[in-house]
Amino acid sequence: MSPELRNKIIEVCDKKLSQKGSNVGLSFYAFFSNKNENPVLLFEAATWWIKTNQLDHFEKALKIKVLIEKEMAN
């Protein structure tokens, strides 16, 4: 996963967690604005979310953050 996407995911998860608490859920679309301004990054996120991790459409932000942090540690 690219550092740009990793950083974006962590930033969005942190923001959502601070706003709505540890039970907040999100989809990979939460990392992008409504415009398809970066299709390569969107496809990378979708591939990581759906193909690599086989996640449901909505997942807990905390779970996503932990997955990313584990990947960063390896």
PQR file with spaces between the fields and no chain letter, atoms N, CA, C, O and H, PARSE charges and radii, in Angstrom:
ATOM       1  N    MET     1       0.843   -1.174    0.000 -0.4000 1.5000
ATOM       2  CA   MET     1       0.000    0.000    0.000 -0.0000 2.0000
ATOM       3  C    MET     1       0.889    1.239    0.000  0.5500 1.7000
ATOM       4  O    MET     1       1.911    1.288    0.685 -0.5500 1.4000
ATOM       5  N    SER     2       0.490    2.219   -0.766 -0.4000 1.5000
ATOM       6  CA   SER     2       1.284    3.446   -0.863 -0.0000 2.0000
ATOM       7  C    SER     2       1.223    4.235    0.448  0.5500 1.7000
ATOM       8  O    SER     2       0.214    4.205    1.153 -0.5500 1.4000
ATOM       9  H    SER     2      -0.340    2.180   -1.323  0.4000 1.0000
ATOM      10  N    PRO     3       2.307    4.936    0.764 -0.5600 1.5000
ATOM      11  CA   PRO     3       2.296    5.778    1.969  0.2800 2.0000
ATOM      12  C    PRO     3       1.187    6.832    1.933  0.5500 1.7000
ATOM      13  O    PRO     3       0.613    7.164    2.971 -0.5500 1.4000
ATOM      14  N    GLU     4       0.885    7.356    0.751 -0.4000 1.5000
ATOM      15  CA   GLU     4      -0.176    8.358    0.618 -0.0000 2.0000
ATOM      16  C    GLU     4      -1.518    7.794    1.077  0.5500 1.7000
ATOM      17  O    GLU     4      -2.248    8.450    1.819 -0.5500 1.4000
ATOM      18  H    GLU     4       1.351    7.086   -0.092  0.4000 1.0000
ATOM      19  N    LEU     5      -1.839    6.585    0.640 -0.4000 1.5000
ATOM      20  CA   LEU     5      -3.109    5.978    1.033 -0.0000 2.0000
ATOM      21  C    LEU     5      -3.098    5.614    2.516  0.5500 1.7000
ATOM      22  O    LEU     5      -4.079    5.854    3.219 -0.5500 1.4000
ATOM      23  H    LEU     5      -1.245    6.052    0.038  0.4000 1.0000
ATOM      24  N    ARG     6      -2.013    5.046    2.989 -0.4000 1.5000
ATOM      25  CA   ARG     6      -1.900    4.708    4.414 -0.0000 2.0000
ATOM      26  C    ARG     6      -2.154    5.929    5.291  0.5500 1.7000
ATOM      27  O    ARG     6      -2.937    5.878    6.240 -0.5500 1.4000
ATOM      28  H    ARG     6      -1.215    4.851    2.418  0.4000 1.0000
ATOM      29  N    ASN     7      -1.484    7.018    4.959 -0.4000 1.5000
ATOM      30  CA   ASN     7      -1.632    8.246    5.751 -0.0000 2.0000
ATOM      31  C    ASN     7      -3.056    8.776    5.698  0.5500 1.7000
ATOM      32  O    ASN     7      -3.590    9.241    6.705 -0.5500 1.4000
ATOM      33  H    ASN     7      -0.848    7.060    4.188  0.4000 1.0000
ATOM      34  N    LYS     8      -3.666    8.705    4.528 -0.4000 1.5000
ATOM      35  CA   LYS     8      -5.041    9.172    4.360 -0.0000 2.0000
ATOM      36  C    LYS     8      -6.001    8.332    5.200  0.5500 1.7000
ATOM      37  O    LYS     8      -6.898    8.875    5.844 -0.5500 1.4000
ATOM      38  H    LYS     8      -3.232    8.327    3.710  0.4000 1.0000
ATOM      39  N    ILE     9      -5.819    7.024    5.197 -0.4000 1.5000
ATOM      40  CA   ILE     9      -6.684    6.127    5.971 -0.0000 2.0000
ATOM      41  C    ILE     9      -6.557    6.408    7.467  0.5500 1.7000
ATOM      42  O    ILE     9      -7.562    6.516    8.171 -0.5500 1.4000
ATOM      43  H    ILE     9      -5.090    6.583    4.673  0.4000 1.0000
ATOM      44  N    ILE    10      -5.335    6.523    7.943 -0.4000 1.5000
ATOM      45  CA   ILE    10      -5.105    6.810    9.368 -0.0000 2.0000
ATOM      46  C    ILE    10      -5.740    8.152    9.742  0.5500 1.7000
ATOM      47  O    ILE    10      -6.391    8.265   10.780 -0.5500 1.4000
ATOM      48  H    ILE    10      -4.519    6.435    7.371  0.4000 1.0000
ATOM      49  N    GLU    11      -5.552    9.153    8.906 -0.4000 1.5000
ATOM      50  CA   GLU    11      -6.107   10.489    9.180 -0.0000 2.0000
ATOM      51  C    GLU    11      -7.629   10.449    9.264  0.5500 1.7000
ATOM      52  O    GLU    11      -8.217   11.011   10.188 -0.5500 1.4000
ATOM      53  H    GLU    11      -5.023    9.062    8.063  0.4000 1.0000
ATOM      54  N    VAL    12      -8.267    9.787    8.303 -0.4000 1.5000
ATOM      55  CA   VAL    12      -9.730    9.718    8.290 -0.0000 2.0000
ATOM      56  C    VAL    12     -10.240    8.908    9.483  0.5500 1.7000
ATOM      57  O    VAL    12     -11.207    9.302   10.134 -0.5500 1.4000
ATOM      58  H    VAL    12      -7.789    9.330    7.552  0.4000 1.0000
ATOM      59  N    CYS    13      -9.598    7.786    9.767 -0.4000 1.5000
ATOM      60  CA   CYS    13     -10.014    6.970   10.913 -0.0000 2.0000
ATOM      61  C    CYS    13      -9.899    7.760   12.213  0.5500 1.7000
ATOM      62  O    CYS    13     -10.816    7.751   13.034 -0.5500 1.4000
ATOM      63  H    CYS    13      -8.812    7.465    9.238  0.4000 1.0000
ATOM      64  N    ASP    14      -8.774    8.441   12.398 -0.4000 1.5000
ATOM      65  CA   ASP    14      -8.594    9.252   13.604 -0.0000 2.0000
ATOM      66  C    ASP    14      -9.679   10.322   13.729  0.5500 1.7000
ATOM      67  O    ASP    14     -10.232   10.539   14.807 -0.5500 1.4000
ATOM      68  H    ASP    14      -8.029    8.449   11.732  0.4000 1.0000
ATOM      69  N    LYS    15      -9.970   10.982   12.614 -0.4000 1.5000
ATOM      70  CA   LYS    15     -10.996   12.034   12.624 -0.0000 2.0000
ATOM      71  C    LYS    15     -12.365   11.466   12.985  0.5500 1.7000
ATOM      72  O    LYS    15     -13.064   12.018   13.835 -0.5500 1.4000
ATOM      73  H    LYS    15      -9.521   10.806   11.739  0.4000 1.0000
ATOM      74  N    LYS    16     -12.744   10.372   12.345 -0.4000 1.5000
ATOM      75  CA   LYS    16     -14.051    9.761   12.611 -0.0000 2.0000
ATOM      76  C    LYS    16     -14.139    9.256   14.049  0.5500 1.7000
ATOM      77  O    LYS    16     -15.167    9.419   14.707 -0.5500 1.4000
ATOM      78  H    LYS    16     -12.176    9.924   11.654  0.4000 1.0000
ATOM      79  N    LEU    17     -13.059    8.642   14.534 -0.4000 1.5000
ATOM      80  CA   LEU    17     -13.046    8.136   15.904 -0.0000 2.0000
ATOM      81  C    LEU    17     -13.182    9.268   16.917  0.5500 1.7000
ATOM      82  O    LEU    17     -13.892    9.130   17.913 -0.5500 1.4000
ATOM      83  H    LEU    17     -12.224    8.510   14.000  0.4000 1.0000
ATOM      84  N    SER    18     -12.505   10.384   16.666 -0.4000 1.5000
ATOM      85  CA   SER    18     -12.598   11.499   17.615 -0.0000 2.0000
ATOM      86  C    SER    18     -13.970   12.168   17.559  0.5500 1.7000
ATOM      87  O    SER    18     -14.450   12.682   18.569 -0.5500 1.4000
ATOM      88  H    SER    18     -11.928   10.496   15.857  0.4000 1.0000
ATOM      89  N    GLN    19     -14.600   12.163   16.394 -0.4000 1.5000
ATOM      90  CA   GLN    19     -15.910   12.794   16.245 -0.0000 2.0000
ATOM      91  C    GLN    19     -17.044   11.928   16.767  0.5500 1.7000
ATOM      92  O    GLN    19     -17.973   12.426   17.403 -0.5500 1.4000
ATOM      93  H    GLN    19     -14.211   11.745   15.574  0.4000 1.0000
ATOM      94  N    LYS    20     -16.966   10.614   16.496 -0.4000 1.5000
ATOM      95  CA   LYS    20     -18.129    9.755   16.740 -0.0000 2.0000
ATOM      96  C    LYS    20     -17.878    8.582   17.674  0.5500 1.7000
ATOM      97  O    LYS    20     -18.805    7.828   17.972 -0.5500 1.4000
ATOM      98  H    LYS    20     -16.211   10.209   15.979  0.4000 1.0000
ATOM      99  N    GLY    21     -16.648    8.410   18.143 -0.4000 1.5000
ATOM     100  CA   GLY    21     -16.356    7.352   19.092 -0.0000 2.0000
ATOM     101  C    GLY    21     -15.913    6.047   18.441  0.5500 1.7000
ATOM     102  O    GLY    21     -15.877    5.928   17.216 -0.5500 1.4000
ATOM     103  H    GLY    21     -15.895    9.022   17.901  0.4000 1.0000
ATOM     104  N    SER    22     -15.581    5.088   19.267 -0.4000 1.5000
ATOM     105  CA   SER    22     -14.949    3.852   18.820 -0.0000 2.0000
ATOM     106  C    SER    22     -15.886    2.906   18.075  0.5500 1.7000
ATOM     107  O    SER    22     -15.435    1.901   17.525 -0.5500 1.4000
ATOM     108  H    SER    22     -15.610    5.185   20.262  0.4000 1.0000
ATOM     109  N    ASN    23     -17.164    3.207   18.050 -0.4000 1.5000
ATOM     110  CA   ASN    23     -18.122    2.321   17.389 -0.0000 2.0000
ATOM     111  C    ASN    23     -18.449    2.774   15.964  0.5500 1.7000
ATOM     112  O    ASN    23     -19.274    2.153   15.295 -0.5500 1.4000
ATOM     113  H    ASN    23     -17.531    4.023   18.497  0.4000 1.0000
ATOM     114  N    VAL    24     -17.816    3.842   15.499 -0.4000 1.5000
ATOM     115  CA   VAL    24     -18.126    4.396   14.183 -0.0000 2.0000
ATOM     116  C    VAL    24     -17.650    3.462   13.071  0.5500 1.7000
ATOM     117  O    VAL    24     -16.552    2.908   13.129 -0.5500 1.4000
ATOM     118  H    VAL    24     -17.145    4.347   16.042  0.4000 1.0000
ATOM     119  N    GLY    25     -18.493    3.304   12.069 -0.4000 1.5000
ATOM     120  CA   GLY    25     -18.151    2.498   10.913 -0.0000 2.0000
ATOM     121  C    GLY    25     -17.931    3.365    9.694  0.5500 1.7000
ATOM     122  O    GLY    25     -18.389    4.506    9.638 -0.5500 1.4000
ATOM     123  H    GLY    25     -19.385    3.754   12.022  0.4000 1.0000
ATOM     124  N    LEU    26     -17.227    2.816    8.716 -0.4000 1.5000
ATOM     125  CA   LEU    26     -17.003    3.524    7.474 -0.0000 2.0000
ATOM     126  C    LEU    26     -16.742    2.537    6.350  0.5500 1.7000
ATOM     127  O    LEU    26     -16.492    1.355    6.584 -0.5500 1.4000
ATOM     128  H    LEU    26     -16.855    1.889    8.762  0.4000 1.0000
ATOM     129  N    SER    27     -16.806    3.040    5.130 -0.4000 1.5000
ATOM     130  CA   SER    27     -16.453    2.240    3.960 -0.0000 2.0000
ATOM     131  C    SER    27     -15.205    2.861    3.345  0.5500 1.7000
ATOM     132  O    SER    27     -14.773    3.933    3.766 -0.5500 1.4000
ATOM     133  H    SER    27     -17.009    4.000    4.939  0.4000 1.0000
ATOM     134  N    PHE    28     -14.628    2.199    2.357 -0.4000 1.5000
ATOM     135  CA   PHE    28     -13.411    2.755    1.771 -0.0000 2.0000
ATOM     136  C    PHE    28     -13.690    4.062    1.019  0.5500 1.7000
ATOM     137  O    PHE    28     -12.765    4.822    0.733 -0.5500 1.4000
ATOM     138  H    PHE    28     -14.979    1.327    2.014  0.4000 1.0000
ATOM     139  N    TYR    29     -14.943    4.318    0.704 -0.4000 1.5000
ATOM     140  CA   TYR    29     -15.294    5.590    0.071 -0.0000 2.0000
ATOM     141  C    TYR    29     -15.074    6.771    1.016  0.5500 1.7000
ATOM     142  O    TYR    29     -14.961    7.907    0.555 -0.5500 1.4000
ATOM     143  H    TYR    29     -15.694    3.700    0.937  0.4000 1.0000
ATOM     144  N    ALA    30     -15.011    6.534    2.301 -0.4000 1.5000
ATOM     145  CA   ALA    30     -14.812    7.610    3.280 -0.0000 2.0000
ATOM     146  C    ALA    30     -13.464    8.301    3.110  0.5500 1.7000
ATOM     147  O    ALA    30     -13.267    9.407    3.614 -0.5500 1.4000
ATOM     148  H    ALA    30     -15.103    5.611    2.676  0.4000 1.0000
ATOM     149  N    PHE    31     -12.541    7.661    2.408 -0.4000 1.5000
ATOM     150  CA   PHE    31     -11.205    8.223    2.243 -0.0000 2.0000
ATOM     151  C    PHE    31     -11.102    9.156    1.039  0.5500 1.7000
ATOM     152  O    PHE    31     -10.027    9.673    0.737 -0.5500 1.4000
ATOM     153  H    PHE    31     -12.701    6.763    1.999  0.4000 1.0000
ATOM     154  N    PHE    32     -12.233    9.370    0.350 -0.4000 1.5000
ATOM     155  CA   PHE    32     -12.234   10.163   -0.877 -0.0000 2.0000
ATOM     156  C    PHE    32     -13.410   11.122   -0.882  0.5500 1.7000
ATOM     157  O    PHE    32     -14.442   10.860   -0.266 -0.5500 1.4000
ATOM     158  H    PHE    32     -13.107    8.950    0.595  0.4000 1.0000
ATOM     159  N    SER    33     -13.245   12.239   -1.583 -0.4000 1.5000
ATOM     160  CA   SER    33     -14.371   13.156   -1.763 -0.0000 2.0000
ATOM     161  C    SER    33     -15.330   12.523   -2.771  0.5500 1.7000
ATOM     162  O    SER    33     -15.024   11.487   -3.361 -0.5500 1.4000
ATOM     163  H    SER    33     -12.406   12.453   -2.084  0.4000 1.0000
ATOM     164  N    ASN    34     -16.463   13.139   -2.959 -0.4000 1.5000
ATOM     165  CA   ASN    34     -17.464   12.591   -3.864 -0.0000 2.0000
ATOM     166  C    ASN    34     -16.995   12.551   -5.312  0.5500 1.7000
ATOM     167  O    ASN    34     -17.523   11.779   -6.112 -0.5500 1.4000
ATOM     168  H    ASN    34     -16.711   13.981   -2.480  0.4000 1.0000
ATOM     169  N    LYS    35     -16.015   13.370   -5.656 -0.4000 1.5000
ATOM     170  CA   LYS    35     -15.477   13.380   -7.007 -0.0000 2.0000
ATOM     171  C    LYS    35     -14.419   12.291   -7.134  0.5500 1.7000
ATOM     172  O    LYS    35     -13.689   12.010   -6.183 -0.5500 1.4000
ATOM     173  H    LYS    35     -15.586   13.997   -5.006  0.4000 1.0000
ATOM     174  N    ASN    36     -14.342   11.702   -8.271 -0.4000 1.5000
ATOM     175  CA   ASN    36     -13.335   10.677   -8.528 -0.0000 2.0000
ATOM     176  C    ASN    36     -12.049   11.358   -8.988  0.5500 1.7000
ATOM     177  O    ASN    36     -11.638   11.236  -10.141 -0.5500 1.4000
ATOM     178  H    ASN    36     -14.934   11.930   -9.044  0.4000 1.0000
ATOM     179  N    GLU    37     -11.421   12.083   -8.047 -0.4000 1.5000
ATOM     180  CA   GLU    37     -10.258   12.895   -8.391 -0.0000 2.0000
ATOM     181  C    GLU    37      -8.955   12.097   -8.454  0.5500 1.7000
ATOM     182  O    GLU    37      -7.976   12.569   -9.033 -0.5500 1.4000
ATOM     183  H    GLU    37     -11.756   12.182   -7.110  0.4000 1.0000
ATOM     184  N    ASN    38      -8.927   10.916   -7.878 -0.4000 1.5000
ATOM     185  CA   ASN    38      -7.719   10.095   -7.926 -0.0000 2.0000
ATOM     186  C    ASN    38      -8.123    8.629   -8.099  0.5500 1.7000
ATOM     187  O    ASN    38      -8.137    7.870   -7.130 -0.5500 1.4000
ATOM     188  H    ASN    38      -9.722   10.532   -7.407  0.4000 1.0000
ATOM     189  N    PRO    39      -8.450    8.232   -9.329 -0.5600 1.5000
ATOM     190  CA   PRO    39      -8.937    6.868   -9.550  0.2800 2.0000
ATOM     191  C    PRO    39      -7.915    5.787   -9.208  0.5500 1.7000
ATOM     192  O    PRO    39      -8.296    4.687   -8.807 -0.5500 1.4000
ATOM     193  N    VAL    40      -6.642    6.075   -9.358 -0.4000 1.5000
ATOM     194  CA   VAL    40      -5.610    5.086   -9.032 -0.0000 2.0000
ATOM     195  C    VAL    40      -5.615    4.798   -7.533  0.5500 1.7000
ATOM     196  O    VAL    40      -5.563    3.640   -7.120 -0.5500 1.4000
ATOM     197  H    VAL    40      -6.332    6.968   -9.684  0.4000 1.0000
ATOM     198  N    LEU    41      -5.678    5.841   -6.729 -0.4000 1.5000
ATOM     199  CA   LEU    41      -5.701    5.672   -5.270 -0.0000 2.0000
ATOM     200  C    LEU    41      -7.007    5.013   -4.821  0.5500 1.7000
ATOM     201  O    LEU    41      -7.005    4.176   -3.918 -0.5500 1.4000
ATOM     202  H    LEU    41      -5.721    6.782   -7.065  0.4000 1.0000
ATOM     203  N    LEU    42      -8.112    5.391   -5.447 -0.4000 1.5000
ATOM     204  CA   LEU    42      -9.397    4.770   -5.132 -0.0000 2.0000
ATOM     205  C    LEU    42      -9.366    3.277   -5.430  0.5500 1.7000
ATOM     206  O    LEU    42      -9.847    2.470   -4.634 -0.5500 1.4000
ATOM     207  H    LEU    42      -8.114    6.071   -6.180  0.4000 1.0000
ATOM     208  N    PHE    43      -8.804    2.914   -6.570 -0.4000 1.5000
ATOM     209  CA   PHE    43      -8.704    1.504   -6.928 -0.0000 2.0000
ATOM     210  C    PHE    43      -7.790    0.757   -5.963  0.5500 1.7000
ATOM     211  O    PHE    43      -8.066   -0.389   -5.606 -0.5500 1.4000
ATOM     212  H    PHE    43      -8.414    3.569   -7.217  0.4000 1.0000
ATOM     213  N    GLU    44      -6.711    1.395   -5.542 -0.4000 1.5000
ATOM     214  CA   GLU    44      -5.812    0.781   -4.561 -0.0000 2.0000
ATOM     215  C    GLU    44      -6.543    0.526   -3.243  0.5500 1.7000
ATOM     216  O    GLU    44      -6.390   -0.537   -2.640 -0.5500 1.4000
ATOM     217  H    GLU    44      -6.487    2.326   -5.832  0.4000 1.0000
ATOM     218  N    ALA    45      -7.329    1.491   -2.803 -0.4000 1.5000
ATOM     219  CA   ALA    45      -8.099    1.329   -1.564 -0.0000 2.0000
ATOM     220  C    ALA    45      -9.131    0.221   -1.702  0.5500 1.7000
ATOM     221  O    ALA    45      -9.289   -0.602   -0.801 -0.5500 1.4000
ATOM     222  H    ALA    45      -7.453    2.354   -3.293  0.4000 1.0000
ATOM     223  N    ALA    46      -9.831    0.202   -2.827 -0.4000 1.5000
ATOM     224  CA   ALA    46     -10.847   -0.827   -3.055 -0.0000 2.0000
ATOM     225  C    ALA    46     -10.219   -2.216   -3.102  0.5500 1.7000
ATOM     226  O    ALA    46     -10.772   -3.165   -2.547 -0.5500 1.4000
ATOM     227  H    ALA    46      -9.702    0.871   -3.559  0.4000 1.0000
ATOM     228  N    THR    47      -9.081   -2.339   -3.751 -0.4000 1.5000
ATOM     229  CA   THR    47      -8.385   -3.627   -3.840 -0.0000 2.0000
ATOM     230  C    THR    47      -7.959   -4.092   -2.461  0.5500 1.7000
ATOM     231  O    THR    47      -8.155   -5.255   -2.110 -0.5500 1.4000
ATOM     232  H    THR    47      -8.632   -1.568   -4.202  0.4000 1.0000
ATOM     233  N    TRP    48      -7.377   -3.193   -1.673 -0.4000 1.5000
ATOM     234  CA   TRP    48      -6.939   -3.546   -0.318 -0.0000 2.0000
ATOM     235  C    TRP    48      -8.133   -3.962    0.526  0.5500 1.7000
ATOM     236  O    TRP    48      -8.066   -4.947    1.262 -0.5500 1.4000
ATOM     237  H    TRP    48      -7.218   -2.248   -1.958  0.4000 1.0000
ATOM     238  N    TRP    49      -9.221   -3.216    0.423 -0.4000 1.5000
ATOM     239  CA   TRP    49     -10.419   -3.430    1.247 -0.0000 2.0000
ATOM     240  C    TRP    49     -11.134   -4.724    0.859  0.5500 1.7000
ATOM     241  O    TRP    49     -11.439   -5.555    1.715 -0.5500 1.4000
ATOM     242  H    TRP    49      -9.276   -2.415   -0.174  0.4000 1.0000
ATOM     243  N    ILE    50     -11.400   -4.887   -0.442 -0.4000 1.5000
ATOM     244  CA   ILE    50     -12.245   -5.980   -0.915 -0.0000 2.0000
ATOM     245  C    ILE    50     -11.454   -7.252   -1.201  0.5500 1.7000
ATOM     246  O    ILE    50     -11.797   -8.325   -0.705 -0.5500 1.4000
ATOM     247  H    ILE    50     -11.153   -4.212   -1.137  0.4000 1.0000
ATOM     248  N    LYS    51     -10.408   -7.134   -1.992 -0.4000 1.5000
ATOM     249  CA   LYS    51      -9.678   -8.319   -2.435 -0.0000 2.0000
ATOM     250  C    LYS    51      -8.679   -8.814   -1.382  0.5500 1.7000
ATOM     251  O    LYS    51      -8.658   -9.998   -1.047 -0.5500 1.4000
ATOM     252  H    LYS    51     -10.130   -6.262   -2.395  0.4000 1.0000
ATOM     253  N    THR    52      -7.867   -7.910   -0.873 -0.4000 1.5000
ATOM     254  CA   THR    52      -6.808   -8.311    0.061 -0.0000 2.0000
ATOM     255  C    THR    52      -7.357   -8.733    1.414  0.5500 1.7000
ATOM     256  O    THR    52      -6.960   -9.766    1.953 -0.5500 1.4000
ATOM     257  H    THR    52      -7.885   -6.948   -1.145  0.4000 1.0000
ATOM     258  N    ASN    53      -8.273   -7.932    1.969 -0.4000 1.5000
ATOM     259  CA   ASN    53      -8.761   -8.182    3.331 -0.0000 2.0000
ATOM     260  C    ASN    53     -10.170   -8.739    3.405  0.5500 1.7000
ATOM     261  O    ASN    53     -10.624   -9.124    4.483 -0.5500 1.4000
ATOM     262  H    ASN    53      -8.596   -7.093    1.531  0.4000 1.0000
ATOM     263  N    GLN    54     -10.868   -8.789    2.288 -0.4000 1.5000
ATOM     264  CA   GLN    54     -12.226   -9.326    2.204 -0.0000 2.0000
ATOM     265  C    GLN    54     -13.133   -8.744    3.290  0.5500 1.7000
ATOM     266  O    GLN    54     -13.832   -9.465    4.002 -0.5500 1.4000
ATOM     267  H    GLN    54     -10.500   -8.476    1.412  0.4000 1.0000
ATOM     268  N    LEU    55     -13.095   -7.419    3.388 -0.4000 1.5000
ATOM     269  CA   LEU    55     -13.886   -6.715    4.394 -0.0000 2.0000
ATOM     270  C    LEU    55     -15.305   -6.486    3.891  0.5500 1.7000
ATOM     271  O    LEU    55     -15.545   -6.441    2.685 -0.5500 1.4000
ATOM     272  H    LEU    55     -12.527   -6.834    2.810  0.4000 1.0000
ATOM     273  N    ASP    56     -16.235   -6.342    4.814 -0.4000 1.5000
ATOM     274  CA   ASP    56     -17.613   -5.979    4.481 -0.0000 2.0000
ATOM     275  C    ASP    56     -17.633   -4.530    3.994  0.5500 1.7000
ATOM     276  O    ASP    56     -16.653   -3.798    4.137 -0.5500 1.4000
ATOM     277  H    ASP    56     -16.041   -6.378    5.794  0.4000 1.0000
ATOM     278  N    HIS    57     -18.761   -4.134    3.421 -0.4000 1.5000
ATOM     279  CA   HIS    57     -18.863   -2.765    2.898 -0.0000 2.0000
ATOM     280  C    HIS    57     -18.589   -1.736    4.000  0.5500 1.7000
ATOM     281  O    HIS    57     -17.834   -0.787    3.786 -0.5500 1.4000
ATOM     282  H    HIS    57     -19.556   -4.729    3.305  0.4000 1.0000
ATOM     283  N    PHE    58     -19.193   -1.919    5.170 -0.4000 1.5000
ATOM     284  CA   PHE    58     -18.928   -1.045    6.304 -0.0000 2.0000
ATOM     285  C    PHE    58     -18.177   -1.824    7.373  0.5500 1.7000
ATOM     286  O    PHE    58     -18.543   -2.946    7.724 -0.5500 1.4000
ATOM     287  H    PHE    58     -19.806   -2.689    5.343  0.4000 1.0000
ATOM     288  N    GLU    59     -17.125   -1.208    7.879 -0.4000 1.5000
ATOM     289  CA   GLU    59     -16.316   -1.788    8.956 -0.0000 2.0000
ATOM     290  C    GLU    59     -16.056   -0.711    9.997  0.5500 1.7000
ATOM     291  O    GLU    59     -16.162    0.482    9.712 -0.5500 1.4000
ATOM     292  H    GLU    59     -16.827   -0.297    7.594  0.4000 1.0000
ATOM     293  N    LYS    60     -15.718   -1.135   11.190 -0.4000 1.5000
ATOM     294  CA   LYS    60     -15.394   -0.195   12.261 -0.0000 2.0000
ATOM     295  C    LYS    60     -14.083    0.523   11.919  0.5500 1.7000
ATOM     296  O    LYS    60     -13.118   -0.105   11.481 -0.5500 1.4000
ATOM     297  H    LYS    60     -15.632   -2.104   11.421  0.4000 1.0000
ATOM     298  N    ALA    61     -14.060    1.822   12.120 -0.4000 1.5000
ATOM     299  CA   ALA    61     -12.863    2.620   11.843 -0.0000 2.0000
ATOM     300  C    ALA    61     -11.680    2.114   12.662  0.5500 1.7000
ATOM     301  O    ALA    61     -10.548    2.097   12.179 -0.5500 1.4000
ATOM     302  H    ALA    61     -14.844    2.331   12.475  0.4000 1.0000
ATOM     303  N    LEU    62     -11.942    1.707   13.888 -0.4000 1.5000
ATOM     304  CA   LEU    62     -10.874    1.202   14.743 -0.0000 2.0000
ATOM     305  C    LEU    62     -10.245   -0.061   14.155  0.5500 1.7000
ATOM     306  O    LEU    62      -9.025   -0.219   14.200 -0.5500 1.4000
ATOM     307  H    LEU    62     -12.862    1.721   14.280  0.4000 1.0000
ATOM     308  N    LYS    63     -11.052   -0.947   13.611 -0.4000 1.5000
ATOM     309  CA   LYS    63     -10.552   -2.169   12.982 -0.0000 2.0000
ATOM     310  C    LYS    63      -9.658   -1.828   11.787  0.5500 1.7000
ATOM     311  O    LYS    63      -8.594   -2.423   11.616 -0.5500 1.4000
ATOM     312  H    LYS    63     -12.043   -0.818   13.574  0.4000 1.0000
ATOM     313  N    ILE    64     -10.089   -0.881   10.972 -0.4000 1.5000
ATOM     314  CA   ILE    64      -9.317   -0.476    9.797 -0.0000 2.0000
ATOM     315  C    ILE    64      -7.987    0.126   10.225  0.5500 1.7000
ATOM     316  O    ILE    64      -6.943   -0.185    9.652 -0.5500 1.4000
ATOM     317  H    ILE    64     -10.954   -0.398   11.112  0.4000 1.0000
ATOM     318  N    LYS    65      -8.029    0.982   11.227 -0.4000 1.5000
ATOM     319  CA   LYS    65      -6.798    1.614   11.714 -0.0000 2.0000
ATOM     320  C    LYS    65      -5.813    0.571   12.233  0.5500 1.7000
ATOM     321  O    LYS    65      -4.615    0.660   11.960 -0.5500 1.4000
ATOM     322  H    LYS    65      -8.877    1.235   11.693  0.4000 1.0000
ATOM     323  N    VAL    66      -6.303   -0.406   12.972 -0.4000 1.5000
ATOM     324  CA   VAL    66      -5.444   -1.475   13.498 -0.0000 2.0000
ATOM     325  C    VAL    66      -4.833   -2.279   12.353  0.5500 1.7000
ATOM     326  O    VAL    66      -3.646   -2.604   12.396 -0.5500 1.4000
ATOM     327  H    VAL    66      -7.276   -0.477   13.194  0.4000 1.0000
ATOM     328  N    LEU    67      -5.623   -2.605   11.332 -0.4000 1.5000
ATOM     329  CA   LEU    67      -5.093   -3.340   10.182 -0.0000 2.0000
ATOM     330  C    LEU    67      -3.964   -2.570    9.500  0.5500 1.7000
ATOM     331  O    LEU    67      -2.928   -3.143    9.165 -0.5500 1.4000
ATOM     332  H    LEU    67      -6.587   -2.341   11.297  0.4000 1.0000
ATOM     333  N    ILE    68      -4.167   -1.287    9.301 -0.4000 1.5000
ATOM     334  CA   ILE    68      -3.141   -0.447    8.655 -0.0000 2.0000
ATOM     335  C    ILE    68      -1.902   -0.374    9.526  0.5500 1.7000
ATOM     336  O    ILE    68      -0.787   -0.488    9.016 -0.5500 1.4000
ATOM     337  H    ILE    68      -5.009   -0.821    9.574  0.4000 1.0000
ATOM     338  N    GLU    69      -2.067   -0.187   10.825 -0.4000 1.5000
ATOM     339  CA   GLU    69      -0.911   -0.094   11.717 -0.0000 2.0000
ATOM     340  C    GLU    69      -0.127   -1.398   11.749  0.5500 1.7000
ATOM     341  O    GLU    69       1.101   -1.376   11.837 -0.5500 1.4000
ATOM     342  H    GLU    69      -2.972   -0.095   11.240  0.4000 1.0000
ATOM     343  N    LYS    70      -0.818   -2.541   11.680 -0.4000 1.5000
ATOM     344  CA   LYS    70      -0.136   -3.836   11.625 -0.0000 2.0000
ATOM     345  C    LYS    70       0.683   -3.949   10.348  0.5500 1.7000
ATOM     346  O    LYS    70       1.815   -4.431   10.377 -0.5500 1.4000
ATOM     347  H    LYS    70      -1.816   -2.559   11.609  0.4000 1.0000
ATOM     348  N    GLU    71       0.122   -3.510    9.233 -0.4000 1.5000
ATOM     349  CA   GLU    71       0.848   -3.536    7.969 -0.0000 2.0000
ATOM     350  C    GLU    71       2.079   -2.643    8.027  0.5500 1.7000
ATOM     351  O    GLU    71       3.131   -2.988    7.489 -0.5500 1.4000
ATOM     352  H    GLU    71      -0.798   -3.118    9.209  0.4000 1.0000
ATOM     353  N    MET    72       1.943   -1.507    8.675 -0.4000 1.5000
ATOM     354  CA   MET    72       3.072   -0.567    8.781 -0.0000 2.0000
ATOM     355  C    MET    72       4.187   -1.170    9.633  0.5500 1.7000
ATOM     356  O    MET    72       5.365   -0.898    9.397 -0.5500 1.4000
ATOM     357  H    MET    72       1.088   -1.227    9.111  0.4000 1.0000
ATOM     358  N    ALA    73       3.824   -1.983   10.614 -0.4000 1.5000
ATOM     359  CA   ALA    73       4.811   -2.575   11.517 -0.0000 2.0000
ATOM     360  C    ALA    73       5.602   -3.696   10.842  0.5500 1.7000
ATOM     361  O    ALA    73       6.721   -4.005   11.250 -0.5500 1.4000
ATOM     362  H    ALA    73       2.867   -2.204   10.805  0.4000 1.0000
ATOM     363  N    ASN    74       5.020   -4.297    9.816 -0.4000 1.5000
ATOM     364  CA   ASN    74       5.700   -5.414    9.137 -0.0000 2.0000
ATOM     365  C    ASN    74       6.672   -4.945    8.102  0.5500 1.7000
ATOM     366  O    ASN    74       7.319   -5.763    7.447 -0.5500 1.4000
ATOM     367  H    ASN    74       4.111   -4.046    9.485  0.4000 1.0000
